[in-house]
Amino acid sequence: MQFEVRALTVDNRLQTLLIEAADLAAARKTVEAQRLKVVSLKARGGMRSGSRRGTFSLVMFSQEMLALLEAGLSLVEALEGLIEKESSPVSRAVMEAMINRIREGSRLSDAVAMQPEFFPPLFVGIVRAAERTSDLPQALRRFIDYQTRLDMVRGKIISATIYPAVLFTVGGLVGLFLMTYVVPRFAAVYKDSGRDMPWMSRLLLSWGDLLGQHTMLVGGMLLALVAAAVWYVRRNSREGRWAQLAKRIPGIGERARILELSRLYMTLGMLLEGGIPIVMALDMIETSVSAETRLKLALAKSEISNGEQVSHAFELHDLSTPIALRMLRVGERSGQLGTMLTRSAQFYEGESARWIERFSKVFEPALMALIGVVIGVIIVLLYMPIFDLAGSLQ
């Protein structure tokens, strides 16, 4: 990869360099070897490191690594095989950086921790825990299962929103076509007739005439609205605010809270089953929850660090549900807290999937009916003067 570096020389002059390196850490080491002090370091083109993750599939890497390790290959042999078959330059660079550090004597967990833009703290944590038990395949299996279940829940939510979004878009375009093209032409005809019209028809025709005269302005405003919506979606996706926003929607807020808690239980259960201590696991999952839940987690972690039970700390800071609380208490008594957290997540995953399906079955026909009513009202108001004329002729 190429990195753009701004650095200070020994006599405090600012220089801009373009260097080749496997990752950020290697680039920094190369610059410092030239007796330069790094001021800024970024991938060429100004991309954020997180934006490059899409070119490296962590789940696919984990699946392929698991298959090779279970086939009897050593870690270095597995990485060499993956590098040889890889065609993506970014993926090759990531794995080459890993294998170079391993050959230098670093552990796998340290090698992946040096590339945080591709390997999240959760993955680093389970690999580090697996190194203590010498069971890397099991850790990879847990991570793959965890990520697959997360993707399944996310896929259900996306699938439930696609059809309403398409329906709303098509309905909006049809309504816009009627108001900016059809209605102004009817307005011109009725204006020349000189007949009185119902006040609702007059209101519709005046609005249509106004929109028809400023079609370009209306189109520009709609494009600006779409651009603002895209920016808003990307901003909230990047900052993880969706859960916080969804909790404020009446009728959906409680279900959004359950979904977030389900993800929390799933992540925490995976880490505990991997042998990571509870306090360390809570530190690792802070970045995967909303700001409100992060504050509650910090308070619960403080209670747990002082010797309080997990179930009591979660109940005290509103991080549990009645079912999850019972399962947590059972897990604490049996010493299987991680398993109980995973089962709690599975319980609420199934419940949420059924709720999403029911919501889709109700919301989609309701939205279709609403769009049909709006378009139907426009058509009826357009033809009301014609109906009146036909009645007077009879």
N, C-alpha and C positions, 0 to 999 in steps of 0.2 A: 504494500500500500504506500501511497505517497502522503507525506505530512508537510504542512506549511508551518514553519517555526520562526518565531520572532525571539531573538536572543541578544544579550548584552555581551560585548567583548570585554577583555581585561581592562581596556581603557574607556569602558562605559559608552561605547558606540552601539547603536541599535542596528542589528542586521536581520534580514529576512532570508531564510533558507528553505529549500525544497529537498527533502531527503526521502529515501526509501527505507521502510522498516516494516516488521511484521505487525506491530501494534504500537500503542501509545508509549508503553513502558520502554520498548526497545528504541523507539525514536528519541525519547528523552535521554536514554543512556548514550546513544550515539552523539547527541549534541553536547552533553556534559563531557564526553571524552575529548572533545575539541576545545575544552577549557572555556566554554560559553555558558552563560547563565540564562536559563529558559525564562522568557517572559510570557509567551503564549504558545500553545501547541494544539493544532487541530488538523483533522483530515482535510485533504485538499478539496476545495469547493465549498468549505464552510459548513459541511454537514455535521449535525450532531452525531455523537457516537451512537446514540440509541437509534437513530434513523437507519443505521446500517445493519441492524439486527435482522431485518427482513431477508437479507441475502444469505444468512446463515441459519438454517433450521435446527434448533437445538433438539427438538423432538426426534427428527430424522437421524441426527447424529447419535442420539442416545439409543435409538432402536438398532442402528447398524453396529454401534459399538457393543451393545448387549449380545447381538447375534454372533459376532466374532469372538467375544470372550467366552460365550457358552460353547463355541466350537473348539475351544482349547487353545486359542492364540493368546500370547502374552499381550500386555498393554501396548508396548512399543510396536509389536508386529501388527496389532489391530490398527493402530494409528497409521503405520506405513501403508497398509492396505487401503485405508480410506483415502489417504492422500493420493495414492496412485490412480484411483478410480474417479477422483473428484475433478469436475470441470470448472466449477466456480472459482475464480481467483481469490475472492474473499474467504471462502470456506477453506481453500488450500492454505492461505496465509495463516488463518486461525489455527489450523491443526499443525502446521509446520512450527509455529511459535510454541505450541504445547509440547510437541515431541522434542524440540531443541532444549527446552527447560528440563524435561524429564531426563534427557541424556546428560545434562549437566548435574544431575543429582537431585532435582526438585521433585516433590511429590505431585501427584496429579491435581490435588486440591489447590496447591500453590500455583500450579501452572494455569489452571482455569481462573483462579482469583486475580491473576495479573491481566485478565481481559474482561473486566466487568461489563463492557458494552455488549458482550455476547453471552456471558454466563451470569445469570442473576444470583444474588446471595443465597437463595433457596437451593439452587443446584450445587453451589460451592459447599454449602453446609452439609448436604446429604453425602456428597463425595468425601468430605473430611471425616464424617462419622463412619462411613463405610471403610475408610482406611484403618480405623481402629479395630474393626471386626474382620478385616480382610474379606469382605463380601461386596465387592463393587457391583457384580451383576444384580444382586438383590436391590441395591440402592437405585440402580438405573431402572429396574423394573418398577419400583415404587414411583419414581419420578414420571415415567411414561404413563403409568396408570393415572396418576394425579393430573397430568397435563391433558390426557385424553378426556377425563371426566369434566375438567374445566371447559375444554373446547366443546364438549357435548352440550353443556348448559348454555354456553354462549351461543352456540349454533341454534338452539331452540328459541332463544330470545330474538336472534336476528331473523330466523324464519317466520316468527310470529309478527314481525314488523314489516317484512318486505311487501306482502300483499296489501295491507292498509296504505303503505306509502305509495305504491303504484296506483292504487285506486284513488287516493287523494290527489295525486299529481294529474292523472287523466281527467278526473272530475273538474279540477281547477282549470285545466287547459280548455276544456269544453265550455265551462262558464265564462272564461275570459274571451273565447272566440265569439260567444253569443253577445257579450256586452260590448265588445269593441268592433264587431263586424256586422252582425245580424241586426241588433237593436238600433244602431244609428240609421240603417236603411229603412226600417219600419218607421222610425221617427220622422224621416223626410217625407214618407208617403202620407202619414197621418197629419203632418203639419200643413201639407198642401190641401188636404180635404176640408179643413176648417171646421170639423165636427168637435163637439165636446167629448172628452174621454174620462173614464173613471180616474180618480186622483192617484190611485196606486199605479195605474198604467202611465199616467203623466210623470210620476216620480221615476219610474223605471226608464222611460224614454229620455228624460232629461239627463239621468246618470249615464245612459248609453251614449247619448249625443256628446256629453262631456268627455267620456273615455275615448270615443271615436275620433274626436278632434285632437286628442293628445296621446295617440297610440304609442308614439316613440318614447314619450316621457314615461308612460305606464310601463312599457317594456324595460326601460332603463331602471326604473324603480324596482321592478321584479328581479332583474338581474342582480342589483345591489342587495336585495333582500336574500337572494339565494347565496350570494357570496358571503354575506354576514352569517347566514346559517351554517355554511361550510366551515367558516372560521371558528364559530362558536362550538361546533361539534368537535373539530380538531383540538381546540384549546381544552375542552373538558375531557377529551380522551387522553390527552397528554398529561393533564394534571390530576386525573383520576377523580373527577367531581361527580360522575354520573350517579353513584350510589347516594351521595349527599343530596343531589337534586331530586332523584326519584323518591326519596323518603318524604319529601314535602308535598307530593301529589296525593290528593285525597283518594282513598280506595286502593292505591298502589303502594303507598308509603310503607305499610307494615310488611307487604310481600317483598319489597326491595330490601328491607332490613333483614328478613329471613334469608334471602338469597346471599346477602353479604356475610351473615353469620355462618351460613352453610359453607361458603368458601373459606372463611376463617377456620372452621372446625376441620375441613378437609386438609388445609395446609398444615395446621398445627398437628393434626393426627399423623400426617406423613412424616413430619420431622421427629416426633416423639417415637414413632415406630422405627425410625432410622437410628435411634440411640442418642439423639440430641437432647440435652437437659432443657427443662421447661422454660427457664429464664432466658437462655440463649435462643431458644426457638421463638419466644415472644419478641425478642430483639430483631430476629430475621424477618418476621412477617409484618413489621410495622409499615413497610413501604407498599404493601399490597392491599391496604385498607384505606377507607376515606379518612379525612382529617379528624372528624368527630369520633370515629371508632378508634383511631390512633391514640387520641387523648385518653379514652376509656381503657385501652390496652396498657398505656403507661401507668395509670393508676392501679390497675389490676396487677401488673408486674411488680409494682412496689409492695403491694399486699403479700404477694406470693414470696417475694424475696425475704419478707419478714416472718415467713413461716406459715402464712395462711394457706388453707387448701384452695386448689384451683376452682372448685365448684363454688365455694363461698365468695371468692374474689370476683368471679364472673357474674354471680347473682347480684352482688353488691353494686357492680358498675354496669348493669344492664347489658351484659354480653352473653346472656343465656336465654333459653326458652324453657317452658315446663318440661318438655320431653328431653332436651339436651341436658338440663340440670339433673334429672334422674339418672341419665346415662353416665354423666360425669361422676356422680356419687358412687355408682356401681364400679366404674373404672378405678376410682381411688381406692375402694375397698379391695378390689381384686388385683390391683397392680397393673391393669391394662388400660390406662388412661388414653393412650394413643389409639387403641382399637375402638374404644367407646366414642372418641371424637370422630373417627372415620365413619362409624355406624350412624352417628347423629347427622353427619353430612349427607350420607346416603339416604337417610329417612327424609330429610328436607329437600333433597334433590328430586326424589320421586314426587313429593307433595307439590313442589314448585312446578315440575313438568306438567302435572295434571291441572294445576291452576292456570298455567300459560295456555294450555289447550282449550280449557273452558272459556278463558277470556277471549281467545281468538274466535271461537265459535259464536260468541255474543257480539263482540266489537265489530267484526267484519261486516255482518249483515246490517248492523245499526249504521255504520258509516256509509254503506251502499245506499241504504234507505234515505239517509240525510242528504247525500249528494243528489239522489233522484228527486227528492222533494224540492231542493233548491233549483235544479234545472227545470223541473216541472212548473214551478211558480213563475219562472222567467217566461216560459213558453205560454202559459195561460194568460199572464198579464199582457203579453204581446198580442194575443188574439182576442182579448176581451172587447176592444173597439169593433172588431169585425163581427163578433157575436151580437153586439148591440145594434150594428147596422142591419144585420140579417133579421133581427127581431123587429126593427122598425119597418122594414120592407114587408114583412108578413102582416 
